[in-house]
């Protein structure tokens, strides 16, 4: 989750990868990155892992790409980044009820934490993913909040706007759960703003739905309808959003 390729003057290859990724074309983006170097192998794996979370498909291809990245990793940074992706793939499989891999997710992210030093740019993403585990697999919101805040501060320090959009979103989600409506609305608004500025289309519909949950009518309905339009435009991705966008069931008729 980085914003590489989103600004003028960036590497043309990274710009092309970003444009495909941001529209949910992960396989096409990965095809631009033959695994000839550790960095390319890792980026290719991360794209295919992300595809699993958004589409609930492509698990074997992601596993193959991840094994290649792990085999090519030589430095602690490379091994730590590969372990972070391993943990994220196991987290996604558990979250989406494909297979319970929670223990693998914890072990892999713990291994990554031992390899990636505090203050390193990659630590922000690692802290964010450890927050996801705490929130969604361990039901430990306080630990999740602490991890998200560390990730948020690091993403700010390292100028990673896309990761900031995720930390804003998840901190806002915790605030909403605790009834802090104004704080939640602010966080969801910031997340949506960043995603729109980056052109991160595949993440914009979820951001619209989350913000709608903090708004009153008619704004809430307007936001959800915009989310439905984007969801259809992207071919029903992310798949898990369909449950939140389903129209309300009308009351049964009575005689």
MOTAZI-V881631 format. One line per field, one symbol per residue. ss: DSSP state (~ for helix, > for strand, _ for the rest). burial: # if it has 16 or more other ideal C-beta (glycine too) atoms within 10 Angstrom, else .. A space follows every 10 residues. Layout:
ss=???
burial=???
This chain:
ss=__________ _~~~~~~~~~ ~~___~~~~~ ~______~~~ ~~~~~~~~~~ ~~~~~___~~ ~~~~~~~~~~ ~~___~~~~~ ~~~~~~~~~~ ~~~~~_____ _~~~~~~~~~ ~~~~~_____ ~~~~~~~~~~ ~~~~~~____ ~~~~~~~~~~ ~~~~~~~___ ~~~~~~~~~~ ~~~~~~~___ ~~~~~~~~~~ ~~~~~~~~__ ~~~~~~~~~~ ~~______~~ ~~~~~~~~~~ ~~~_____~~ ~~~~~_____ _____
burial=######.... ...##.#### ######..## ..#.#..#.# ########## ######.##. ###.##.### .##...#### ########## #####..... ##.###.##. ###.##...# .######### #####.#... #..##.##.# ##.##..#.# ########## ######.... ..######## ##.##..#.# ########## #####..... ..##..##.# #..#..##.. #...#..... .....
